[in-house]
Every structure is written in C-alpha cells, then in structure tokens.
Amino acid sequence: MLRRILLVVFVLVVSSASARAQVVPAAGRGDSTLTAGGTIVAFLPYPNAGSVLPGYPESVLLGAGAVVDFNVSKWWGIEAEGHWLRLHEFAQVHEDTYLIGPRILVPKGRFRFYGKALYGFGKFAFPYGYAQEQDPVLAFGGGLDYRLTRRLSVRLLDGEYQRWLDFQNQSLSPYGASAGVVYRIF
C-alpha cells in the first residue's frame, strides 16, 4: 500500500513539473527582475540596554544600507542587504549586518508590498572599543515600494526585527526601519 501511495505521489510531482515547462513563452524574458539600491537606516540596537549596561542610553543608531533584490517571479524573490550603523554612536557602539533570504511580494498597481525572512551575520562593537562580537543573525520584516518609473522605485518603508542567535549568551533583538531608492537593472 505504501509503495502505491509513493508511486502516485511521484507521478503527480513529475507530471506537474513537466506541465509548467511552457508556461512562459520561449521568446519572452519572464518575470525575473534585478534591482539594487541604497537606504537610510535607523535601528534601536540594544533594547533595554540600561538593565544590562548601566549608563547606556536607549539611543537609535543611524547609518546607510545597500539592498539587492532578485525577483524570480512577480510573487517571490531573494533579497540581500547590508546595514552599516555608524552614526549617532554612544561610547563607540555600532552595528553592521549582512543578510540574505527569501521574500514574498504582493504587487498592487504602482505599490509592491513584501515580507522577508533573512539570515546572515552581524558585527557588534562594544562600548569604547572594548571588543567586537560577530554572530549569526536571523531577521524578519516587510515593507512597501512605490514605482515612480519603469526602472526607479522608492522604498517608502522597510521594517525589520533581528534576533542575534549567539550574543554573549544573552538575547540581542534590535529592530528598526529604513527608506531609500532602488533601481531596476533588468
């Protein structure tokens, strides 16, 4: 009985893969796009820092970001981003992150809503250059792009919650937002 079920599942999977073979015309380019851009980023790097680091204010770090999106179709793609939070430092504390992962897209006219789940690593500099920590980072977020022209879009808002997975045996969960401009390469 189990062999029959596995055979039926296998036949359905193989036949569905071959059924999609000619959905996109052979001469067409499909829905794939590649965009790249820059953002201005604001993050609260260490929420509740005063309870862990006495005298550390809960201040927002500012910085720059870069983003590259490869949209496989109009519904999903892959995003890679980097944030360099070096402005508005307190006691030389800053944070850099480099993340990549899938994103789901919902286009509505000139607007494009999206959600994302990213993984990568981050660097955190401790107060007064005491040390630097490099850890794996998991991030969840979403945002909204507005298409100005065929190639140029404004990233109106991109919100993100990060979870640093191995930060000094404590939990580090920064969150923040960014906005910027993205250009469609193809």
mmCIF file of the C-alpha atoms, coordinates in Angstrom:
data_MODEL
# 
_entry.id   MODEL 
# 
loop_
_atom_site.group_PDB 
_atom_site.id 
_atom_site.type_symbol 
_atom_site.label_atom_id 
_atom_site.label_alt_id 
_atom_site.label_comp_id 
_atom_site.label_asym_id 
_atom_site.label_entity_id 
_atom_site.label_seq_id 
_atom_site.pdbx_PDB_ins_code 
_atom_site.Cartn_x 
_atom_site.Cartn_y 
_atom_site.Cartn_z 
_atom_site.occupancy 
_atom_site.B_iso_or_equiv 
_atom_site.pdbx_formal_charge 
_atom_site.auth_seq_id 
_atom_site.auth_comp_id 
_atom_site.auth_asym_id 
_atom_site.auth_atom_id 
_atom_site.pdbx_PDB_model_num 
ATOM 1   C CA . MET A 1 1   ? 0.000  0.000  0.000   1.00 0.00 ? 1   MET A CA 1 
ATOM 2   C CA . LEU A 1 2   ? 2.800  2.412  0.889   1.00 0.00 ? 2   LEU A CA 1 
ATOM 3   C CA . ARG A 1 3   ? 4.556  1.723  -2.421  1.00 0.00 ? 3   ARG A CA 1 
ATOM 4   C CA . ARG A 1 4   ? 1.388  2.567  -4.355  1.00 0.00 ? 4   ARG A CA 1 
ATOM 5   C CA . ILE A 1 5   ? 0.962  5.852  -2.473  1.00 0.00 ? 5   ILE A CA 1 
ATOM 6   C CA . LEU A 1 6   ? 4.613  6.778  -3.100  1.00 0.00 ? 6   LEU A CA 1 
ATOM 7   C CA . LEU A 1 7   ? 4.240  5.885  -6.775  1.00 0.00 ? 7   LEU A CA 1 
ATOM 8   C CA . VAL A 1 8   ? 1.136  8.078  -7.123  1.00 0.00 ? 8   VAL A CA 1 
ATOM 9   C CA . VAL A 1 9   ? 2.863  10.995 -5.357  1.00 0.00 ? 9   VAL A CA 1 
ATOM 10  C CA . PHE A 1 10  ? 5.934  10.571 -7.583  1.00 0.00 ? 10  PHE A CA 1 
ATOM 11  C CA . VAL A 1 11  ? 3.839  10.517 -10.784 1.00 0.00 ? 11  VAL A CA 1 
ATOM 12  C CA . LEU A 1 12  ? 1.917  13.634 -9.684  1.00 0.00 ? 12  LEU A CA 1 
ATOM 13  C CA . VAL A 1 13  ? 5.122  15.541 -8.876  1.00 0.00 ? 13  VAL A CA 1 
ATOM 14  C CA . VAL A 1 14  ? 6.799  14.592 -12.166 1.00 0.00 ? 14  VAL A CA 1 
ATOM 15  C CA . SER A 1 15  ? 3.723  15.370 -14.250 1.00 0.00 ? 15  SER A CA 1 
ATOM 16  C CA . SER A 1 16  ? 3.199  18.744 -12.559 1.00 0.00 ? 16  SER A CA 1 
ATOM 17  C CA . ALA A 1 17  ? 6.821  19.706 -13.218 1.00 0.00 ? 17  ALA A CA 1 
ATOM 18  C CA . SER A 1 18  ? 6.503  18.901 -16.918 1.00 0.00 ? 18  SER A CA 1 
ATOM 19  C CA . ALA A 1 19  ? 3.136  20.698 -17.133 1.00 0.00 ? 19  ALA A CA 1 
ATOM 20  C CA . ARG A 1 20  ? 4.810  24.040 -16.228 1.00 0.00 ? 20  ARG A CA 1 
ATOM 21  C CA . ALA A 1 21  ? 7.526  23.614 -18.849 1.00 0.00 ? 21  ALA A CA 1 
ATOM 22  C CA . GLN A 1 22  ? 5.977  26.039 -21.384 1.00 0.00 ? 22  GLN A CA 1 
ATOM 23  C CA . VAL A 1 23  ? 4.037  28.474 -19.193 1.00 0.00 ? 23  VAL A CA 1 
ATOM 24  C CA . VAL A 1 24  ? 6.334  31.368 -20.166 1.00 0.00 ? 24  VAL A CA 1 
ATOM 25  C CA . PRO A 1 25  ? 6.749  31.836 -23.927 1.00 0.00 ? 25  PRO A CA 1 
ATOM 26  C CA . ALA A 1 26  ? 10.135 30.656 -25.173 1.00 0.00 ? 26  ALA A CA 1 
ATOM 27  C CA . ALA A 1 27  ? 10.969 34.087 -26.648 1.00 0.00 ? 27  ALA A CA 1 
ATOM 28  C CA . GLY A 1 28  ? 9.867  36.050 -23.566 1.00 0.00 ? 28  GLY A CA 1 
ATOM 29  C CA . ARG A 1 29  ? 12.060 37.174 -20.689 1.00 0.00 ? 29  ARG A CA 1 
ATOM 30  C CA . GLY A 1 30  ? 9.696  36.020 -17.928 1.00 0.00 ? 30  GLY A CA 1 
ATOM 31  C CA . ASP A 1 31  ? 9.012  37.971 -14.744 1.00 0.00 ? 31  ASP A CA 1 
ATOM 32  C CA . SER A 1 32  ? 12.557 37.938 -13.323 1.00 0.00 ? 32  SER A CA 1 
ATOM 33  C CA . THR A 1 33  ? 13.976 41.306 -12.284 1.00 0.00 ? 33  THR A CA 1 
ATOM 34  C CA . LEU A 1 34  ? 17.127 42.505 -10.563 1.00 0.00 ? 34  LEU A CA 1 
ATOM 35  C CA . THR A 1 35  ? 17.086 45.714 -8.520  1.00 0.00 ? 35  THR A CA 1 
ATOM 36  C CA . ALA A 1 36  ? 19.723 47.418 -6.409  1.00 0.00 ? 36  ALA A CA 1 
ATOM 37  C CA . GLY A 1 37  ? 19.618 50.485 -4.224  1.00 0.00 ? 37  GLY A CA 1 
ATOM 38  C CA . GLY A 1 38  ? 20.605 52.396 -1.157  1.00 0.00 ? 38  GLY A CA 1 
ATOM 39  C CA . THR A 1 39  ? 18.779 53.205 2.057   1.00 0.00 ? 39  THR A CA 1 
ATOM 40  C CA . ILE A 1 40  ? 18.978 55.336 5.154   1.00 0.00 ? 40  ILE A CA 1 
ATOM 41  C CA . VAL A 1 41  ? 18.693 53.111 8.233   1.00 0.00 ? 41  VAL A CA 1 
ATOM 42  C CA . ALA A 1 42  ? 17.636 53.742 11.849  1.00 0.00 ? 42  ALA A CA 1 
ATOM 43  C CA . PHE A 1 43  ? 17.866 50.935 14.438  1.00 0.00 ? 43  PHE A CA 1 
ATOM 44  C CA . LEU A 1 44  ? 17.486 50.572 18.167  1.00 0.00 ? 44  LEU A CA 1 
ATOM 45  C CA . PRO A 1 45  ? 20.463 48.211 18.565  1.00 0.00 ? 45  PRO A CA 1 
ATOM 46  C CA . TYR A 1 46  ? 20.108 47.160 22.173  1.00 0.00 ? 46  TYR A CA 1 
ATOM 47  C CA . PRO A 1 47  ? 16.562 47.456 23.573  1.00 0.00 ? 47  PRO A CA 1 
ATOM 48  C CA . ASN A 1 48  ? 16.515 47.557 27.392  1.00 0.00 ? 48  ASN A CA 1 
ATOM 49  C CA . ALA A 1 49  ? 20.249 48.265 27.354  1.00 0.00 ? 49  ALA A CA 1 
ATOM 50  C CA . GLY A 1 50  ? 20.161 50.178 30.629  1.00 0.00 ? 50  GLY A CA 1 
ATOM 51  C CA . SER A 1 51  ? 19.382 46.989 32.539  1.00 0.00 ? 51  SER A CA 1 
ATOM 52  C CA . VAL A 1 52  ? 22.408 45.177 31.034  1.00 0.00 ? 52  VAL A CA 1 
ATOM 53  C CA . LEU A 1 53  ? 24.882 48.048 30.501  1.00 0.00 ? 53  LEU A CA 1 
ATOM 54  C CA . PRO A 1 54  ? 24.474 50.630 33.277  1.00 0.00 ? 54  PRO A CA 1 
ATOM 55  C CA . GLY A 1 55  ? 24.599 54.157 31.896  1.00 0.00 ? 55  GLY A CA 1 
ATOM 56  C CA . TYR A 1 56  ? 23.938 53.068 28.310  1.00 0.00 ? 56  TYR A CA 1 
ATOM 57  C CA . PRO A 1 57  ? 21.089 55.128 26.872  1.00 0.00 ? 57  PRO A CA 1 
ATOM 58  C CA . GLU A 1 58  ? 18.483 53.580 24.615  1.00 0.00 ? 58  GLU A CA 1 
ATOM 59  C CA . SER A 1 59  ? 19.518 55.665 21.626  1.00 0.00 ? 59  SER A CA 1 
ATOM 60  C CA . VAL A 1 60  ? 18.914 54.979 17.971  1.00 0.00 ? 60  VAL A CA 1 
ATOM 61  C CA . LEU A 1 61  ? 21.838 54.224 15.684  1.00 0.00 ? 61  LEU A CA 1 
ATOM 62  C CA . LEU A 1 62  ? 21.704 55.739 12.204  1.00 0.00 ? 62  LEU A CA 1 
ATOM 63  C CA . GLY A 1 63  ? 23.535 54.660 9.096   1.00 0.00 ? 63  GLY A CA 1 
ATOM 64  C CA . ALA A 1 64  ? 23.471 53.561 5.486   1.00 0.00 ? 64  ALA A CA 1 
ATOM 65  C CA . GLY A 1 65  ? 22.291 50.402 3.833   1.00 0.00 ? 65  GLY A CA 1 
ATOM 66  C CA . ALA A 1 66  ? 22.507 48.639 0.494   1.00 0.00 ? 66  ALA A CA 1 
ATOM 67  C CA . VAL A 1 67  ? 19.958 46.230 -0.924  1.00 0.00 ? 67  VAL A CA 1 
ATOM 68  C CA . VAL A 1 68  ? 19.880 43.868 -3.919  1.00 0.00 ? 68  VAL A CA 1 
ATOM 69  C CA . ASP A 1 69  ? 16.656 42.080 -4.867  1.00 0.00 ? 69  ASP A CA 1 
ATOM 70  C CA . PHE A 1 70  ? 16.406 39.282 -7.404  1.00 0.00 ? 70  PHE A CA 1 
ATOM 71  C CA . ASN A 1 71  ? 12.718 38.677 -8.063  1.00 0.00 ? 71  ASN A CA 1 
ATOM 72  C CA . VAL A 1 72  ? 12.292 35.242 -9.606  1.00 0.00 ? 72  VAL A CA 1 
ATOM 73  C CA . SER A 1 73  ? 8.645  35.978 -10.383 1.00 0.00 ? 73  SER A CA 1 
ATOM 74  C CA . LYS A 1 74  ? 6.231  38.772 -9.565  1.00 0.00 ? 74  LYS A CA 1 
ATOM 75  C CA . TRP A 1 75  ? 5.302  36.909 -6.356  1.00 0.00 ? 75  TRP A CA 1 
ATOM 76  C CA . TRP A 1 76  ? 8.627  35.918 -4.774  1.00 0.00 ? 76  TRP A CA 1 
ATOM 77  C CA . GLY A 1 77  ? 12.335 36.596 -4.839  1.00 0.00 ? 77  GLY A CA 1 
ATOM 78  C CA . ILE A 1 78  ? 15.594 36.760 -2.899  1.00 0.00 ? 78  ILE A CA 1 
ATOM 79  C CA . GLU A 1 79  ? 16.883 39.796 -1.010  1.00 0.00 ? 79  GLU A CA 1 
ATOM 80  C CA . ALA A 1 80  ? 20.417 40.580 0.129   1.00 0.00 ? 80  ALA A CA 1 
ATOM 81  C CA . GLU A 1 81  ? 21.084 43.580 2.345   1.00 0.00 ? 81  GLU A CA 1 
ATOM 82  C CA . GLY A 1 82  ? 23.807 45.196 4.365   1.00 0.00 ? 82  GLY A CA 1 
ATOM 83  C CA . HIS A 1 83  ? 23.466 47.810 7.117   1.00 0.00 ? 83  HIS A CA 1 
ATOM 84  C CA . TRP A 1 84  ? 26.303 49.934 8.461   1.00 0.00 ? 84  TRP A CA 1 
ATOM 85  C CA . LEU A 1 85  ? 25.062 51.762 11.573  1.00 0.00 ? 85  LEU A CA 1 
ATOM 86  C CA . ARG A 1 86  ? 27.897 54.153 12.368  1.00 0.00 ? 86  ARG A CA 1 
ATOM 87  C CA . LEU A 1 87  ? 26.142 57.489 13.013  1.00 0.00 ? 87  LEU A CA 1 
ATOM 88  C CA . HIS A 1 88  ? 24.765 58.700 16.343  1.00 0.00 ? 88  HIS A CA 1 
ATOM 89  C CA . GLU A 1 89  ? 27.027 56.315 18.259  1.00 0.00 ? 89  GLU A CA 1 
ATOM 90  C CA . PHE A 1 90  ? 27.198 56.268 22.038  1.00 0.00 ? 90  PHE A CA 1 
ATOM 91  C CA . ALA A 1 91  ? 30.576 55.216 23.505  1.00 0.00 ? 91  ALA A CA 1 
ATOM 92  C CA . GLN A 1 92  ? 31.697 53.925 20.076  1.00 0.00 ? 92  GLN A CA 1 
ATOM 93  C CA . VAL A 1 93  ? 28.934 51.287 19.985  1.00 0.00 ? 93  VAL A CA 1 
ATOM 94  C CA . HIS A 1 94  ? 27.949 50.429 16.425  1.00 0.00 ? 94  HIS A CA 1 
ATOM 95  C CA . GLU A 1 95  ? 26.465 47.560 14.473  1.00 0.00 ? 95  GLU A CA 1 
ATOM 96  C CA . ASP A 1 96  ? 26.860 46.106 10.956  1.00 0.00 ? 96  ASP A CA 1 
ATOM 97  C CA . THR A 1 97  ? 24.717 43.334 9.450   1.00 0.00 ? 97  THR A CA 1 
ATOM 98  C CA . TYR A 1 98  ? 24.924 41.296 6.224   1.00 0.00 ? 98  TYR A CA 1 
ATOM 99  C CA . LEU A 1 99  ? 21.789 39.249 5.479   1.00 0.00 ? 99  LEU A CA 1 
ATOM 100 C CA . ILE A 1 100 ? 20.187 37.260 2.643   1.00 0.00 ? 100 ILE A CA 1 
ATOM 101 C CA . GLY A 1 101 ? 16.959 35.295 2.256   1.00 0.00 ? 101 GLY A CA 1 
ATOM 102 C CA . PRO A 1 102 ? 13.594 34.836 0.554   1.00 0.00 ? 102 PRO A CA 1 
ATOM 103 C CA . ARG A 1 103 ? 10.894 37.470 0.201   1.00 0.00 ? 103 ARG A CA 1 
ATOM 104 C CA . ILE A 1 104 ? 7.229  37.240 -0.764  1.00 0.00 ? 104 ILE A CA 1 
ATOM 105 C CA . LEU A 1 105 ? 5.798  40.009 -2.982  1.00 0.00 ? 105 LEU A CA 1 
ATOM 106 C CA . VAL A 1 106 ? 2.254  41.366 -3.329  1.00 0.00 ? 106 VAL A CA 1 
ATOM 107 C CA . PRO A 1 107 ? 2.004  43.869 -6.228  1.00 0.00 ? 107 PRO A CA 1 
ATOM 108 C CA . LYS A 1 108 ? -0.935 46.325 -6.244  1.00 0.00 ? 108 LYS A CA 1 
ATOM 109 C CA . GLY A 1 109 ? -0.665 48.795 -9.122  1.00 0.00 ? 109 GLY A CA 1 
ATOM 110 C CA . ARG A 1 110 ? 2.385  51.000 -8.515  1.00 0.00 ? 110 ARG A CA 1 
ATOM 111 C CA . PHE A 1 111 ? 2.779  49.627 -4.972  1.00 0.00 ? 111 PHE A CA 1 
ATOM 112 C CA . ARG A 1 112 ? 4.645  46.462 -4.050  1.00 0.00 ? 112 ARG A CA 1 
ATOM 113 C CA . PHE A 1 113 ? 4.170  45.080 -0.541  1.00 0.00 ? 113 PHE A CA 1 
ATOM 114 C CA . TYR A 1 114 ? 6.629  42.446 0.644   1.00 0.00 ? 114 TYR A CA 1 
ATOM 115 C CA . GLY A 1 115 ? 7.593  40.267 3.574   1.00 0.00 ? 115 GLY A CA 1 
ATOM 116 C CA . LYS A 1 116 ? 11.032 38.767 4.142   1.00 0.00 ? 116 LYS A CA 1 
ATOM 117 C CA . ALA A 1 117 ? 12.977 36.287 6.264   1.00 0.00 ? 117 ALA A CA 1 
ATOM 118 C CA . LEU A 1 118 ? 16.737 36.809 6.199   1.00 0.00 ? 118 LEU A CA 1 
ATOM 119 C CA . TYR A 1 119 ? 19.770 35.065 7.654   1.00 0.00 ? 119 TYR A CA 1 
ATOM 120 C CA . GLY A 1 120 ? 23.402 36.135 7.844   1.00 0.00 ? 120 GLY A CA 1 
ATOM 121 C CA . PHE A 1 121 ? 25.822 37.603 10.342  1.00 0.00 ? 121 PHE A CA 1 
ATOM 122 C CA . GLY A 1 122 ? 26.293 40.788 12.284  1.00 0.00 ? 122 GLY A CA 1 
ATOM 123 C CA . LYS A 1 123 ? 29.140 42.632 13.958  1.00 0.00 ? 123 LYS A CA 1 
ATOM 124 C CA . PHE A 1 124 ? 28.536 44.499 17.204  1.00 0.00 ? 124 PHE A CA 1 
ATOM 125 C CA . ALA A 1 125 ? 31.177 46.837 18.673  1.00 0.00 ? 125 ALA A CA 1 
ATOM 126 C CA . PHE A 1 126 ? 31.082 47.112 22.455  1.00 0.00 ? 126 PHE A CA 1 
ATOM 127 C CA . PRO A 1 127 ? 31.471 50.415 24.341  1.00 0.00 ? 127 PRO A CA 1 
ATOM 128 C CA . TYR A 1 128 ? 34.781 52.275 23.997  1.00 0.00 ? 128 TYR A CA 1 
ATOM 129 C CA . GLY A 1 129 ? 36.255 49.727 21.584  1.00 0.00 ? 129 GLY A CA 1 
ATOM 130 C CA . TYR A 1 130 ? 36.385 47.066 24.325  1.00 0.00 ? 130 TYR A CA 1 
ATOM 131 C CA . ALA A 1 131 ? 35.647 44.218 21.911  1.00 0.00 ? 131 ALA A CA 1 
ATOM 132 C CA . GLN A 1 132 ? 33.728 43.199 18.819  1.00 0.00 ? 132 GLN A CA 1 
ATOM 133 C CA . GLU A 1 133 ? 31.245 40.379 18.621  1.00 0.00 ? 133 GLU A CA 1 
ATOM 134 C CA . GLN A 1 134 ? 30.389 38.586 15.365  1.00 0.00 ? 134 GLN A CA 1 
ATOM 135 C CA . ASP A 1 135 ? 27.285 36.389 15.489  1.00 0.00 ? 135 ASP A CA 1 
ATOM 136 C CA . PRO A 1 136 ? 24.693 34.738 13.247  1.00 0.00 ? 136 PRO A CA 1 
ATOM 137 C CA . VAL A 1 137 ? 21.566 36.859 12.789  1.00 0.00 ? 137 VAL A CA 1 
ATOM 138 C CA . LEU A 1 138 ? 18.002 35.912 11.859  1.00 0.00 ? 138 LEU A CA 1 
ATOM 139 C CA . ALA A 1 139 ? 15.727 38.749 10.714  1.00 0.00 ? 139 ALA A CA 1 
ATOM 140 C CA . PHE A 1 140 ? 12.063 39.108 9.803   1.00 0.00 ? 140 PHE A CA 1 
ATOM 141 C CA . GLY A 1 141 ? 10.469 42.125 8.224   1.00 0.00 ? 141 GLY A CA 1 
ATOM 142 C CA . GLY A 1 142 ? 8.470  43.681 5.469   1.00 0.00 ? 142 GLY A CA 1 
ATOM 143 C CA . GLY A 1 143 ? 7.931  46.851 3.587   1.00 0.00 ? 143 GLY A CA 1 
ATOM 144 C CA . LEU A 1 144 ? 6.442  48.848 0.775   1.00 0.00 ? 144 LEU A CA 1 
ATOM 145 C CA . ASP A 1 145 ? 7.944  50.038 -2.518  1.00 0.00 ? 145 ASP A CA 1 
ATOM 146 C CA . TYR A 1 146 ? 6.342  52.643 -4.800  1.00 0.00 ? 146 TYR A CA 1 
ATOM 147 C CA . ARG A 1 147 ? 7.255  52.543 -8.504  1.00 0.00 ? 147 ARG A CA 1 
ATOM 148 C CA . LEU A 1 148 ? 7.984  56.031 -9.869  1.00 0.00 ? 148 LEU A CA 1 
ATOM 149 C CA . THR A 1 149 ? 9.056  54.961 -13.370 1.00 0.00 ? 149 THR A CA 1 
ATOM 150 C CA . ARG A 1 150 ? 9.631  51.657 -15.125 1.00 0.00 ? 150 ARG A CA 1 
ATOM 151 C CA . ARG A 1 151 ? 13.110 51.421 -13.562 1.00 0.00 ? 151 ARG A CA 1 
ATOM 152 C CA . LEU A 1 152 ? 13.055 53.645 -10.471 1.00 0.00 ? 152 LEU A CA 1 
ATOM 153 C CA . SER A 1 153 ? 11.201 52.905 -7.216  1.00 0.00 ? 153 SER A CA 1 
ATOM 154 C CA . VAL A 1 154 ? 11.114 54.480 -3.784  1.00 0.00 ? 154 VAL A CA 1 
ATOM 155 C CA . ARG A 1 155 ? 11.378 52.177 -0.800  1.00 0.00 ? 155 ARG A CA 1 
ATOM 156 C CA . LEU A 1 156 ? 8.864  54.010 1.383   1.00 0.00 ? 156 LEU A CA 1 
ATOM 157 C CA . LEU A 1 157 ? 9.325  51.826 4.440   1.00 0.00 ? 157 LEU A CA 1 
ATOM 158 C CA . ASP A 1 158 ? 11.210 48.682 5.334   1.00 0.00 ? 158 ASP A CA 1 
ATOM 159 C CA . GLY A 1 159 ? 10.772 47.440 8.900   1.00 0.00 ? 159 GLY A CA 1 
ATOM 160 C CA . GLU A 1 160 ? 12.902 44.691 10.401  1.00 0.00 ? 160 GLU A CA 1 
ATOM 161 C CA . TYR A 1 161 ? 13.206 42.738 13.643  1.00 0.00 ? 161 TYR A CA 1 
ATOM 162 C CA . GLN A 1 162 ? 16.511 40.933 14.201  1.00 0.00 ? 162 GLN A CA 1 
ATOM 163 C CA . ARG A 1 163 ? 17.442 38.124 16.526  1.00 0.00 ? 163 ARG A CA 1 
ATOM 164 C CA . TRP A 1 164 ? 21.171 37.674 17.168  1.00 0.00 ? 164 TRP A CA 1 
ATOM 165 C CA . LEU A 1 165 ? 21.478 33.949 17.828  1.00 0.00 ? 165 LEU A CA 1 
ATOM 166 C CA . ASP A 1 166 ? 24.629 33.717 19.950  1.00 0.00 ? 166 ASP A CA 1 
ATOM 167 C CA . PHE A 1 167 ? 25.271 37.110 21.510  1.00 0.00 ? 167 PHE A CA 1 
ATOM 168 C CA . GLN A 1 168 ? 27.295 36.764 24.736  1.00 0.00 ? 168 GLN A CA 1 
ATOM 169 C CA . ASN A 1 169 ? 24.856 34.106 26.000  1.00 0.00 ? 169 ASN A CA 1 
ATOM 170 C CA . GLN A 1 170 ? 22.189 36.816 26.108  1.00 0.00 ? 170 GLN A CA 1 
ATOM 171 C CA . SER A 1 171 ? 19.429 37.846 23.788  1.00 0.00 ? 171 SER A CA 1 
ATOM 172 C CA . LEU A 1 172 ? 20.050 40.746 21.439  1.00 0.00 ? 172 LEU A CA 1 
ATOM 173 C CA . SER A 1 173 ? 16.964 41.732 19.456  1.00 0.00 ? 173 SER A CA 1 
ATOM 174 C CA . PRO A 1 174 ? 17.437 45.014 17.607  1.00 0.00 ? 174 PRO A CA 1 
ATOM 175 C CA . TYR A 1 175 ? 14.654 46.458 15.480  1.00 0.00 ? 175 TYR A CA 1 
ATOM 176 C CA . GLY A 1 176 ? 14.473 49.344 13.089  1.00 0.00 ? 176 GLY A CA 1 
ATOM 177 C CA . ALA A 1 177 ? 13.400 50.788 9.773   1.00 0.00 ? 177 ALA A CA 1 
ATOM 178 C CA . SER A 1 178 ? 14.871 52.079 6.549   1.00 0.00 ? 178 SER A CA 1 
ATOM 179 C CA . ALA A 1 179 ? 13.820 54.047 3.473   1.00 0.00 ? 179 ALA A CA 1 
ATOM 180 C CA . GLY A 1 180 ? 15.564 54.695 0.190   1.00 0.00 ? 180 GLY A CA 1 
ATOM 181 C CA . VAL A 1 181 ? 15.671 54.321 -3.569  1.00 0.00 ? 181 VAL A CA 1 
ATOM 182 C CA . VAL A 1 182 ? 16.009 51.180 -5.716  1.00 0.00 ? 182 VAL A CA 1 
ATOM 183 C CA . TYR A 1 183 ? 16.847 50.951 -9.418  1.00 0.00 ? 183 TYR A CA 1 
ATOM 184 C CA . ARG A 1 184 ? 15.734 48.113 -11.676 1.00 0.00 ? 184 ARG A CA 1 
ATOM 185 C CA . ILE A 1 185 ? 18.755 46.807 -13.609 1.00 0.00 ? 185 ILE A CA 1 
ATOM 186 C CA . PHE A 1 186 ? 16.727 44.323 -15.718 1.00 0.00 ? 186 PHE A CA 1 
# 
